[in-house]
Amino acid sequence: MKQALTSPFAPSRRTPLWPVCALFALAALLFALRLDARLAPALWWQALVAPSATDVAQLLVHYGDYPRVAVTLLCGAALGLAGVATQQVLRNPLAEPMTLGVFSGAWLALALATVYAPFLLTGGRDAVALAGGAVALAAVFALAARRGMSPLALILAGMIVNLCGGAFCLALAISHYDLLSGLLVWGGGSFAQHDWRVALALAVRFAACAVPLLLLLRPMAVFDLGETVASSLGVSLRATRGLTLALTLLIAAFVVSAVGVIGFVGLSAPAVARLAGARRLRERVIWSPLIGAVLLWLADQLAQLCTARFGMAIPTGAITTLIGAPLLLAMLRRLRGRPDLTQTPVQHSAPLSPRGLRLVAGASVLALAAVVVVSLMLGRGLAGWHLSNAHEAGALLFLRLPHVVAAAGVGVLLALSGGVVQRMTGNPMASPDLLGMSAGGALGLTGALFLTTHPDLPTFLVWCAAGSMLTLGALVLIARASSFAPDTLILAGMTLSAAFQAVSVIAVSSGDPRVIVLYNLLAGSTYNVGPTMAALVAVCALLALAAVPLCRRWLEILPLGDAVSVGLGVRIAGARLGLLMLSALLSAVATLVIGPLSFIGLMAPHMARMLGIRRAMPLLFVAAAFGATLMIGSDWLGRWVLFPQEMPAGVMATLLGGLYLILTMFRRPAQDRPGS
């Protein structure tokens, strides 16, 4: 029993102190150097406890520097504690409060208030951000409740809320950039303080949530035993999970309302503690807040140093990610056990009969054909909606057909890429963005925009390809030692994605006028696609449809597990590497055409699976049809629904897919299982 209580993915028996001590010493040194330039060391204590009313330097340090350090440490500790508790009850080392939608809800609420109800911000951002986070939290629990509050249901609900909230935020940022430019910096984490009120309020709120969370430590530890044993011990996993997540998400909401979005600490701090040797939950609960606090403090000191040197406000959250990501990647090699990414029970529809499969396949093709006809024939003008006749449609074919062909090709490529990743990892929530391919493409687009003089379409294509290939090379180097194990691939991919996105956040927060161009590139659209590019992506899509059946044996066997795969003669490392290369190539080609749009890679295979399709090839081909349909429809809606304004297809695809998942989760009856 003692062995069972040990975390199944702990690497060693001891937790070394030197990484935390080194980070703390570096942060303290940077703070001391900055403080020494403003105030004599002999006055530091006096400035903290009883600043002289006639000494401006002491007042600035007392009401500015010290409260900032306190807020930084509190936020880091809060996010570290929330992250380790979230990962424990969901049994997923990739989970954190940001995964469950609180941050996107808070940011969306602030964006809506800034654009449409600025009077709500007269009393400060705290109330609005807290309300947005609370609404997002309520939406996550409402969606997950329909599927028994299982870990997978909670992560899926959080992903839906994140995707929909992010799409709305992106749409608002594109259409109201002048109003939201200041909010962009705050959204990346702003720790500037003018008094002690925020620090004191945050300390009280954190303590009020941390105390009951610590009282739940013993019930949370039972999650290591598995659902059957925990149920026999009389522990209600559903109640414990719900209460724990409510407390952790409330902590995250308090942090967001105080300083903005700080996303990577909740993931990296528990992971670093675990990989450094914290085997038991009690050890991780101690070390994760300490690592989170030190990591965030160091990041804030570096952010202030960069701001003073370059004269540009750099979000602390971005610096946190750039520090934590390499540290997490470096420690991945210490991982001996494997995180539990695939043992969460998934609710499926009843398997389709051969006749039902034929009907679904035919219906998907008919839906694709109908969407193509609507996209080519139906438009909107000054007089309203208008259905073109044959002559008008032929005259406009040169303009509309490339968009339709490119959208269909991209939908097919992303759907196949996502389906391959999900089959390879055995994780129904996997998608190309989890492997970092889209973030690598976004990094390339950011570099092309800011590091070249006059970037044109070929320049963007070359830089985007370079970013995607850089990500693929990094994944191969990192995951090769683990035979490309799914957990290592996903964790490394998420870490690379976070690091690359941090660079984009820094670029966005710079206030450069080119940021609006970057927004349009990252949103995913067919604005700049011509006949040549459309033909190229169509050929690539056809080649992908022809290449995927060559991997049929791997795609059918790998989801059965390593033992079965080896027993059937599959070389697991080679198969995973081949599928990884194929998925990365498909995602990179799509990214080259319209930007880092990868939501369809999650959505299309998921839609096919929920219809009851189990076999690899039917699932991938039906998912390809769904992906093309969703992409063409999103592109058409983006062009005409808000006419004369246009919205990128990526935003519309996210909204449509999120709406579909919401309706699906609400319509599915809850299926209670013992111990869930």
C-alpha positions in Angstrom: 0.0 0.0 0.0 2.9 2.3 0.7 4.2 1.8 -2.8 0.8 2.4 -4.3 0.6 5.8 -2.7 3.8 6.9 -4.5 3.3 9.0 -7.6 3.6 6.7 -10.7 5.6 9.3 -12.6 8.3 10.3 -10.1 11.9 9.9 -11.1 14.0 9.7 -8.0 13.9 9.4 -4.2 15.3 12.8 -3.2 14.3 16.3 -4.0 17.5 18.3 -4.6 17.5 21.7 -3.2 20.1 23.3 -5.5 17.8 24.2 -8.5 15.4 26.1 -6.2 18.3 27.7 -4.3 20.0 28.7 -7.5 16.9 30.3 -8.9 16.2 32.1 -5.6 19.8 33.3 -5.4 19.7 34.7 -8.9 16.4 36.4 -8.4 17.6 37.9 -5.1 20.8 39.1 -6.7 19.0 40.8 -9.5 16.6 42.5 -7.1 19.5 43.6 -4.8 21.4 45.1 -7.8 18.3 47.0 -8.9 17.5 48.1 -5.4 21.1 49.2 -4.7 20.9 51.6 -7.6 17.9 53.3 -6.0 18.6 53.1 -2.3 21.5 52.5 0.0 21.6 49.0 1.5 21.6 50.4 5.0 18.1 51.9 4.4 16.5 48.8 2.9 15.0 47.6 6.2 13.9 51.0 7.2 12.2 51.4 3.8 10.3 48.2 4.4 9.1 48.7 8.0 9.0 52.5 8.5 9.9 54.6 5.5 10.8 58.2 6.0 8.0 60.5 4.8 10.7 63.0 3.6 12.8 60.4 1.6 11.3 59.9 -1.9 13.5 56.9 -2.6 12.4 55.1 0.5 8.7 55.8 -0.3 9.1 54.5 -3.9 10.8 51.3 -2.6 8.2 50.8 0.1 5.1 51.4 -2.1 6.5 50.1 -5.4 9.4 47.6 -5.2 8.5 45.7 -2.0 4.8 45.2 -2.8 5.8 44.1 -6.3 8.0 41.4 -4.8 5.3 40.3 -2.4 2.7 40.1 -5.2 5.1 38.1 -7.4 5.9 35.6 -4.7 2.2 35.2 -3.8 1.1 34.7 -7.4 3.9 32.2 -8.1 3.1 30.2 -5.0 -0.7 30.3 -5.7 -0.3 29.1 -9.2 2.2 26.4 -8.2 -0.3 25.1 -5.6 -3.2 25.3 -8.0 -1.2 23.5 -10.6 -0.2 20.5 -8.5 -3.7 20.1 -7.1 -5.2 20.2 -10.6 -2.8 17.7 -11.9 -3.4 15.4 -9.0 -7.2 15.2 -9.2 -7.2 15.0 -13.0 -4.3 12.5 -13.1 -2.8 14.4 -15.9 0.5 16.2 -15.7 -0.5 18.5 -18.6 -3.4 20.0 -16.7 -3.3 23.4 -15.0 -5.8 26.2 -14.2 -5.2 27.7 -17.6 -6.2 24.5 -19.2 -9.7 24.9 -17.7 -10.6 28.2 -19.1 -10.3 30.7 -16.2 -7.7 32.9 -17.8 -9.4 33.2 -21.2 -12.7 34.0 -19.5 -11.1 36.8 -17.4 -9.4 38.3 -20.4 -12.5 38.1 -22.6 -14.5 39.8 -19.8 -12.0 42.7 -19.7 -11.9 43.0 -23.5 -15.7 43.2 -23.7 -15.8 45.7 -20.9 -13.1 47.8 -22.5 -14.9 47.9 -25.9 -18.6 47.9 -25.0 -18.9 48.9 -21.3 -15.9 50.9 -20.1 -17.9 52.3 -17.2 -17.4 48.9 -15.5 -13.7 49.5 -15.3 -14.0 52.7 -13.3 -13.5 50.7 -10.1 -10.6 48.7 -11.4 -10.1 45.5 -13.4 -10.4 43.1 -10.4 -14.2 42.7 -10.3 -14.6 42.4 -14.1 -11.7 39.8 -14.4 -13.0 37.9 -11.4 -16.5 37.8 -12.9 -15.2 36.6 -16.2 -13.2 33.9 -14.6 -16.2 32.8 -12.5 -18.4 32.6 -15.6 -15.8 30.5 -17.4 -15.5 28.3 -14.4 -19.3 27.8 -14.2 -19.3 27.0 -18.0 -16.6 24.4 -17.5 -18.4 22.7 -14.7 -21.8 22.9 -16.5 -20.3 21.2 -19.5 -18.4 18.5 -17.6 -21.4 17.7 -15.4 -23.2 16.2 -18.4 -20.5 13.6 -18.7 -20.0 12.6 -15.0 -17.3 15.2 -14.1 -14.6 12.8 -15.4 -11.1 14.1 -15.8 -11.4 13.9 -19.6 -14.7 15.7 -19.6 -13.3 18.5 -17.5 -10.2 18.9 -19.7 -12.5 18.9 -22.8 -14.8 21.4 -21.3 -11.9 23.7 -20.4 -10.5 23.4 -23.9 -13.8 24.3 -25.4 -14.0 27.4 -23.1 -10.4 28.3 -23.9 -10.9 28.0 -27.6 -14.2 29.9 -27.8 -12.9 32.6 -25.4 -9.6 32.9 -27.3 -11.5 33.2 -30.6 -13.7 36.0 -29.3 -10.6 37.8 -27.8 -8.8 37.5 -31.1 -11.8 38.8 -33.0 -12.0 41.8 -30.7 -8.3 42.4 -30.9 -8.4 42.5 -34.7 -11.5 44.8 -34.9 -10.6 47.1 -31.9 -6.9 47.0 -31.7 -6.7 50.7 -30.8 -8.8 50.1 -27.7 -7.2 46.8 -26.6 -3.5 47.5 -27.2 -3.0 48.5 -23.6 -4.8 45.4 -22.4 -2.5 43.2 -24.3 0.5 44.0 -22.0 -1.6 43.4 -18.9 -2.9 40.2 -20.4 0.7 38.9 -20.4 1.2 39.7 -16.7 1.7 43.1 -15.2 3.1 43.4 -11.7 3.5 47.1 -11.3 2.3 48.2 -7.8 1.6 51.6 -6.2 0.8 50.4 -2.6 0.2 47.3 -0.5 -3.5 46.8 -1.2 -3.2 44.3 -4.0 -0.6 42.2 -2.0 -2.7 42.2 1.1 -5.9 41.3 -0.7 -4.2 38.6 -2.6 -2.7 37.1 0.5 -6.1 37.0 2.2 -7.7 35.4 -0.8 -4.9 32.9 -1.3 -5.0 31.9 2.4 -8.8 31.5 2.3 -8.4 29.0 -0.6 -5.2 27.3 0.4 -6.3 26.3 3.9 -9.3 24.1 2.7 -7.2 22.9 -0.2 -4.6 21.6 2.3 -7.3 20.0 4.3 -8.2 18.0 1.2 -4.6 16.6 1.0 -5.5 13.1 2.2 -8.5 12.6 -0.1 -6.4 13.9 -3.0 -3.6 11.4 -2.2 -6.1 8.6 -2.7 -6.3 9.4 -6.4 -2.9 7.6 -6.7 -4.6 4.4 -5.8 -7.0 4.3 -8.7 -10.8 4.7 -8.7 -11.6 1.1 -7.6 -9.5 1.1 -4.5 -10.5 4.7 -3.6 -14.1 3.8 -3.8 -13.6 0.9 -1.5 -12.0 3.2 1.0 -15.2 5.4 1.0 -13.7 8.4 -0.8 -15.9 10.2 -3.2 -13.6 11.0 -6.1 -16.3 13.1 -7.8 -16.9 15.3 -4.8 -13.2 15.6 -4.0 -12.4 16.4 -7.6 -15.1 19.0 -7.9 -14.2 20.8 -4.7 -10.5 20.8 -5.4 -11.0 22.2 -8.9 -13.3 24.8 -7.6 -10.7 26.0 -5.1 -7.8 25.9 -7.6 -9.7 27.7 -10.3 -10.8 30.3 -7.7 -7.1 30.8 -6.9 -6.3 31.3 -10.6 -9.2 33.7 -10.9 -7.8 35.8 -8.0 -4.4 35.8 -9.6 -5.8 36.9 -13.0 -7.8 39.7 -11.5 -4.8 41.0 -9.7 -2.0 40.8 -12.2 -3.2 39.3 -15.5 -2.6 36.1 -17.3 0.4 34.0 -16.0 -0.1 30.7 -17.6 3.1 28.5 -17.6 3.8 28.5 -13.8 0.9 26.2 -13.0 2.3 23.6 -15.5 6.1 24.0 -15.0 6.3 24.3 -11.2 4.7 20.9 -10.4 6.5 19.3 -13.4 9.9 20.6 -12.2 9.2 19.5 -8.6 8.1 16.1 -9.8 11.0 15.6 -12.2 13.4 16.8 -9.5 12.3 13.9 -7.3 9.2 15.0 -5.3 7.5 11.5 -5.2 4.6 12.0 -2.9 1.8 14.5 -3.1 2.8 16.0 0.2 6.2 16.7 -1.1 4.9 18.2 -4.4 2.5 20.5 -2.4 5.5 21.9 -0.6 7.9 22.3 -3.4 5.6 23.4 -6.3 4.6 26.7 -4.6 8.2 27.4 -3.7 9.4 26.7 -7.2 6.5 28.7 -8.7 7.2 31.7 -6.4 10.9 31.7 -7.2 10.4 31.2 -10.9 7.9 34.1 -11.1 10.1 36.3 -9.0 13.1 35.7 -11.2 11.0 36.3 -14.4 9.7 39.6 -13.0 13.3 40.8 -12.2 14.4 39.9 -15.7 11.3 41.6 -17.2 12.1 44.8 -15.3 15.8 44.6 -16.4 14.7 44.2 -20.1 12.3 47.1 -19.8 14.9 49.3 -18.3 17.4 48.4 -21.0 15.2 48.3 -24.1 12.5 50.8 -23.1 9.7 48.3 -23.9 7.3 46.8 -21.4 7.8 43.1 -21.6 5.1 40.9 -19.9 6.4 38.9 -17.0 4.3 35.9 -18.1 6.3 35.7 -21.3 9.6 35.8 -19.4 8.3 33.1 -17.0 7.6 30.9 -19.9 11.0 31.5 -21.5 12.7 30.5 -18.2 10.5 27.6 -17.3 10.4 26.0 -20.7 14.1 25.2 -21.2 14.3 24.1 -17.5 11.4 21.7 -18.1 12.8 20.4 -21.3 16.2 19.8 -19.7 14.7 17.8 -16.9 12.5 15.6 -19.2 15.4 13.2 -19.6 15.1 12.4 -15.8 11.6 11.1 -16.3 11.6 7.4 -15.6 7.9 6.6 -15.0 5.2 7.6 -17.5 2.4 10.0 -16.7 -1.1 8.6 -17.1 -2.4 10.2 -20.2 -4.6 7.6 -21.7 -6.3 5.7 -18.8 -9.2 8.1 -18.4 -12.4 6.4 -19.5 -13.9 8.0 -22.6 -17.5 7.9 -23.5 -18.1 6.8 -27.0 -21.2 6.4 -29.2 -22.2 2.9 -30.1 -19.9 1.5 -32.9 -21.3 2.0 -36.4 -22.4 -1.0 -38.4 -21.0 -1.3 -41.9 -24.2 0.1 -43.3 -24.2 3.0 -40.8 -20.6 3.7 -41.7 -21.5 3.9 -45.4 -24.4 6.3 -44.6 -22.1 8.5 -42.5 -19.4 8.6 -45.2 -22.0 9.5 -47.9 -23.6 12.1 -45.7 -20.1 13.7 -45.0 -19.4 13.9 -48.8 -22.8 15.4 -49.5 -22.3 18.0 -46.7 -19.0 18.9 -48.2 -20.5 19.3 -51.7 -23.3 21.4 -50.3 -20.9 23.7 -48.5 -18.8 24.1 -51.7 -21.9 25.1 -53.7 -23.1 27.5 -51.1 -19.6 29.1 -50.9 -19.5 29.6 -54.6 -23.1 30.7 -55.2 -24.3 32.5 -52.1 -22.9 35.9 -51.2 -23.9 39.2 -49.6 -23.9 42.7 -51.0 -25.3 46.1 -50.3 -28.8 44.9 -51.1 -28.4 41.9 -48.7 -28.0 38.2 -49.4 -27.9 37.2 -53.0 -27.8 33.8 -54.8 -25.7 34.1 -58.0 -26.9 32.6 -61.2 -24.7 30.5 -63.4 -23.3 33.5 -65.3 -22.5 35.5 -62.2 -21.0 32.5 -60.4 -18.8 31.9 -63.5 -17.7 35.5 -63.5 -16.7 35.4 -59.8 -15.2 31.9 -60.0 -11.6 33.2 -60.4 -12.0 35.0 -57.0 -14.0 32.5 -55.0 -12.6 29.1 -56.3 -9.0 29.6 -54.9 -10.4 30.3 -51.5 -12.7 27.2 -51.6 -9.9 24.9 -52.8 -7.4 26.2 -50.3 -9.8 26.0 -47.4 -10.8 22.4 -48.4 -7.1 21.4 -48.7 -6.1 22.9 -45.4 -9.1 21.3 -43.7 -8.1 17.9 -45.0 -4.4 18.3 -44.0 -5.2 19.4 -40.5 -7.9 16.7 -40.0 -5.5 14.0 -41.1 -2.7 15.5 -39.0 -4.8 15.6 -35.9 -6.2 12.1 -36.5 -2.7 10.6 -36.9 -1.6 12.3 -33.7 -4.6 11.1 -31.7 -4.1 7.5 -32.9 -0.4 7.6 -32.3 -0.6 8.9 -28.8 -3.9 7.2 -27.8 -5.0 10.6 -26.5 -8.3 11.8 -28.0 -7.5 15.4 -26.9 -4.2 15.5 -28.9 -3.9 17.8 -31.9 -1.1 19.3 -34.0 -0.8 22.3 -31.7 0.0 20.0 -28.7 3.2 19.0 -30.6 4.2 22.6 -31.2 4.0 22.6 -35.0 1.5 25.5 -35.2 3.4 27.5 -32.6 6.6 26.9 -34.5 5.0 28.3 -37.7 3.7 31.2 -35.7 7.2 31.9 -34.5 8.4 31.9 -38.1 5.7 34.3 -39.1 6.7 36.6 -36.2 10.3 36.5 -37.2 9.5 37.3 -40.8 7.4 40.3 -39.8 9.9 41.8 -37.4 13.3 40.7 -38.7 12.9 41.4 -42.4 12.6 44.7 -44.1 9.7 44.2 -46.5 8.3 40.7 -46.0 6.1 39.4 -48.8 4.3 36.1 -49.2 7.3 34.0 -50.2 9.2 35.4 -47.2 6.4 34.4 -44.8 6.3 31.0 -46.4 10.0 30.4 -45.9 10.1 31.6 -42.4 7.0 29.7 -41.4 8.5 26.5 -42.9 11.7 27.1 -41.0 9.8 27.5 -37.7 7.9 24.3 -38.2 11.0 22.3 -39.1 12.8 23.8 -36.1 10.0 22.5 -33.9 10.1 19.1 -35.5 13.9 18.8 -35.1 13.6 19.8 -31.4 10.9 17.2 -30.8 13.0 14.5 -32.4 16.0 15.3 -30.3 14.0 15.5 -27.0 11.8 12.4 -27.5 14.4 10.1 -29.1 15.7 8.8 -25.8 12.2 7.7 -24.8 11.4 6.0 -28.1 9.1 8.8 -28.9 6.7 8.0 -26.1 3.4 9.8 -26.3 3.7 11.5 -22.9 7.1 12.8 -23.7 6.1 14.1 -27.1 3.0 15.9 -25.8 4.8 17.4 -22.8 7.7 18.5 -25.0 5.4 19.8 -27.6 3.3 21.8 -25.1 6.5 23.2 -23.6 7.9 24.3 -27.0 4.5 25.8 -27.9 4.5 27.8 -24.7 8.0 29.1 -25.4 7.2 30.0 -29.0 4.0 31.7 -28.0 5.8 33.7 -25.4 7.9 35.3 -28.2 4.7 36.2 -30.0 3.3 37.7 -26.8 6.4 39.9 -26.5 6.1 41.0 -30.1 2.4 41.8 -29.6 3.0 43.8 -26.4 5.6 45.9 -28.1 3.0 48.3 -29.5 4.5 48.1 -33.0 2.0 48.9 -35.7 2.9 45.7 -37.5 1.2 43.8 -34.7 -2.2 44.1 -36.5 -0.6 42.3 -39.5 0.6 39.6 -37.2 -2.9 39.1 -35.7 -4.3 38.5 -39.2 -1.5 36.1 -40.0 -1.9 34.1 -36.8 -5.7 34.0 -37.0 -5.7 31.8 -40.1 -7.3 33.1 -43.3 -7.3 32.6 -47.1 -7.0 36.4 -47.8 -3.7 36.1 -49.6 -4.2 32.7 -51.3 -4.1 32.8 -55.2 -4.7 30.1 -57.8 -1.1 28.8 -57.6 -1.1 28.4 -53.8 -4.6 26.9 -53.9 -3.5 24.3 -56.5 -0.4 23.5 -54.4 -2.4 22.8 -51.2 -4.9 20.8 -53.2 -2.2 18.5 -54.5 -0.7 18.2 -51.0 -4.1 17.2 -49.7 -4.5 14.5 -52.3 -1.1 13.2 -51.7 -1.8 13.0 -47.9 -5.0 11.1 -48.6 -3.0 8.6 -50.6 -0.2 8.4 -48.1 -2.2 7.8 -44.9 -3.4 4.3 -45.9 0.3 3.3 -46.1 0.4 3.7 -42.3 -2.8 1.8 -41.7 -1.1 -1.1 -39.7 0.6 1.3 -37.3 -2.5 3.4 -36.8 -4.6 0.3 -35.9 -2.1 -1.3 -33.6 -0.4 1.5 -31.7 -3.6 2.6 -29.7 -3.7 -0.9 -28.3 -0.6 -0.2 -26.1 3.1 -0.9 -26.2 2.9 -4.5 -25.1 0.4 -5.5 -27.7 2.3 -3.5 -30.4 5.6 -5.2 -29.6 3.9 -8.6 -29.6 2.5 -8.0 -33.0 5.9 -7.1 -34.4 5.6 -3.3 -34.5 8.9 -1.4 -33.9 7.4 1.3 -31.7 10.1 3.9 -31.9 10.2 3.8 -35.7 6.5 3.7 -36.1 6.0 6.7 -33.8 8.8 8.6 -35.5 7.3 8.0 -38.9 3.8 9.1 -37.8 5.3 12.1 -36.1 7.0 13.1 -39.3 3.8 12.6 -41.3 1.7 14.6 -38.9 4.3 17.4 -38.7 4.6 17.6 -42.5 0.8 17.9 -43.0 0.5 20.5 -40.3 3.5 22.5 -41.6 2.0 22.6 -45.2 -1.3 23.9 -43.8 0.5 26.4 -41.7 2.4 27.6 -44.7 -0.8 28.4 -46.5 -3.0 30.2 -44.0 -1.1 30.5 -40.8 -1.1 28.4 -37.6 -4.7 27.2 -37.6 -4.9 23.8 -35.9 -8.2 23.7 -34.1 -9.6 21.5 -37.0 -6.9 19.0 -36.1 -8.7 18.4 -32.8 -12.2 18.9 -33.9 -12.6 16.9 -37.1 -11.3 13.5 -35.7 -13.3 14.1 -32.5 -16.5 14.6 -34.6 -15.9 11.4 -36.5 -15.2 9.5 -33.3 -18.3 10.7 -31.6 -20.4 9.3 -34.5 -19.1 5.8 -33.5 -16.3 5.3 -36.1 -13.6 3.1 -34.6 -11.3 1.9 -37.4 -8.4 4.1 -38.3 -8.9 4.5 -42.1 -12.7 5.2 -42.0 -12.2 7.6 -39.1 -9.4 9.5 -40.9 -11.3 9.8 -44.2 -14.5 10.9 -42.6 -12.5 13.4 -40.5 -10.9 14.7 -43.6 -14.4 15.4 -45.1 -15.5 17.1 -41.9 -12.3 19.2 -41.8 -12.8 20.4 -45.3 -16.5 21.2 -44.7 -15.7 23.0 -41.5 -12.9 25.0 -43.1 -14.9 26.0 -46.2 -17.9 27.0 -44.1 -15.7 29.0 -41.7 -14.1 30.8 -44.6 -17.5 31.6 -46.1 -19.0 32.8 -42.8 -15.9 34.9 -42.1 -16.3 36.7 -45.5 -20.1 37.3 -45.4 -21.7 37.2 -42.0 -20.2 40.4 -40.8 -20.1 42.0 -44.2 -18.6 44.5 -45.0 -16.1 43.5 -42.3 -14.3 40.2 -42.7 -13.3 37.8 -40.0 -10.4 35.2 -40.4 -11.5 31.7 -41.0 -9.5 30.5 -38.0 -11.7 32.5 -35.6 -14.9 31.3 -37.3 -13.7 27.6 -37.3 -13.0 27.8 -33.6 -16.4 29.3 -32.8 -18.3 26.8 -35.0 -16.3 23.9 -33.5 -16.7 25.1 -30.0 -20.5 25.5 -30.4 -20.7 22.0 -31.8 -18.9 20.5 -28.9 -21.0 22.5 -26.4 -24.2 21.2 -27.9 -22.8 17.7 -28.1 -21.8 17.7 -24.4 -25.2 19.0 -23.3 -27.1 16.5 -25.4 -25.2 13.5 -24.2 -26.8 12.0 -21.1 -24.5 11.7 -18.1 -23.3 8.2 -17.4 -22.5 7.7 -13.8 -19.8 5.2 -13.0 -18.8 3.9 -9.6 -16.2 6.2 -8.1 -16.4 8.8 -10.8 
